[in-house]
Amino acid sequence: MSDALAFAPGLTLRGFTPPLRLSDYGLIAFDMDSTLINIECIDEVADAAGRKAEVAAITEAAMRGEITDFKDSLRRRVAMLQGVPEGFLHEVFEQRLKPNPGAKELIDTCRAAGLKTLLVSGGFTFFAERVCALLGIDFARSNVLEIVDGKLTGRLVDQDWGDICDGAEKRRMLLATCAQLGLRPDQAIAMGDGANDLPMMGAAGLSVAYHAKPRVREQAMVAIETGGLDRLLEVVRP
C-alpha cells in the first residue's frame, strides 16, 4: 500500500482523504464468515466429520487467493461434509458462531442513516438466514447445503440465480441490489476479508478490509486491522 495513510492505530486508508459521510451511501454489503461473524462456518461443520484441519487448509488458501477457482474449492470442501448430521449445524450456530465486535453497532448506525444492508457469502444459507435475522440485514445471497434424511449429502443445491455464490456472484448481487434500490455502485460500501470479496469490493464506492488477508488489505480503501467493525465509523461519519 504505497499510497496508504496510517489514519489511526490499526486503521489504514488508501486513495482518499477522510472524513466521509454515511449519508453519501445507500447500501453496505458484508461478507459473512470472518467478517460479520467470528468463524468460518464450513471449517466448524467439518469438525463433525473429523476433517476440520483438512477443510480449513483449503479455506485459508482460497481466502488468500492461492486457489483461484473458488467454486471448485468449495465443492471439494462440501464433499468432505458428507454424512454430517443436520443437528450439528444448529450446534455450530448456537455454540460457536458470534457476531464480530462492532457488527451490531455498525449495522444499527447504518440503518439509522438510511442505508440498506446486504450479506453476500460463499458460505451457507443455514447460517446466513440466522445471521440476517440476528443483525437485521435486509438482503442476502449464499449457498444451500443439500440435506437428505437429516444428513448432509456433500453437495450443494442449485438456485434460480446459479450454482455457487463466488466472487463474481458477490459482485453481481451488489450491483443488482444497487439497481433495485436506485443507487449507483459508488453509493455502496463493501466489506470483506478474503480474495473472493475483491470483485464486489472493486465495484463499490468504498472498499473495506476487515482483519483481512494481505492481498485484500493491499487493495482496500480502508483496512481495519485492530478493533471491531464499527471502526469504520471513525472514517465514515454518521
C-alpha positions, 0 to 999 in steps of 0.5 A, a space after each residue: 500500500 504505497 499510497 496508504 495513510 496510517 489514519 489511526 492505530 490499526 486503521 489504514 486508508 488508501 486513495 482518499 482523504 477522510 472524513 466521509 459521510 454515511 449519508 453519501 451511501 445507500 447500501 453496505 454489503 458484508 461478507 459473512 464468515 470472518 467478517 460479520 461473524 467470528 468463524 468460518 462456518 464450513 471449517 466448524 461443520 467439518 469438525 463433525 466429520 473429523 476433517 476440520 484441519 483438512 477443510 480449513 487448509 483449503 479455506 485459508 488458501 482460497 481466502 488468500 487467493 492461492 486457489 483461484 477457482 473458488 467454486 471448485 474449492 468449495 465443492 471439494 470442501 462440501 464433499 468432505 461434509 458428507 454424512 454430517 448430521 443436520 443437528 450439528 449445524 444448529 450446534 455450530 450456530 448456537 455454540 460457536 458462531 458470534 457476531 464480530 465486535 462492532 457488527 451490531 453497532 455498525 449495522 444499527 448506525 447504518 440503518 439509522 442513516 438510511 442505508 440498506 444492508 446486504 450479506 453476500 457469502 460463499 458460505 451457507 444459507 443455514 447460517 446466513 438466514 440466522 445471521 440476517 435475522 440476528 443483525 437485521 440485514 435486509 438482503 442476502 445471497 449464499 449457498 444451500 447445503 443439500 440435506 437428505 434424511 437429516 444428513 448432509 449429502 456433500 453437495 450443494 443445491 442449485 438456485 434460480 440465480 446459479 450454482 455457487 455464490 463466488 466472487 463474481 456472484 458477490 459482485 453481481 448481487 451488489 450491483 443488482 441490489 444497487 439497481 433495485 434500490 436506485 443507487 449507483 455502485 459508488 453509493 455502496 460500501 463493501 466489506 470483506 476479508 478474503 480474495 473472493 470479496 475483491 470483485 464486489 469490493 472493486 465495484 463499490 464506492 468504498 472498499 473495506 478490509 476487515 482483519 483481512 488477508 494481505 492481498 485484500 488489505 493491499 487493495 482496500 480503501 480502508 483496512 481495519 486491522 485492530 478493533 471491531 467493525 464499527 471502526 469504520 465509523 471513525 472514517 465514515 461519519 454518521 
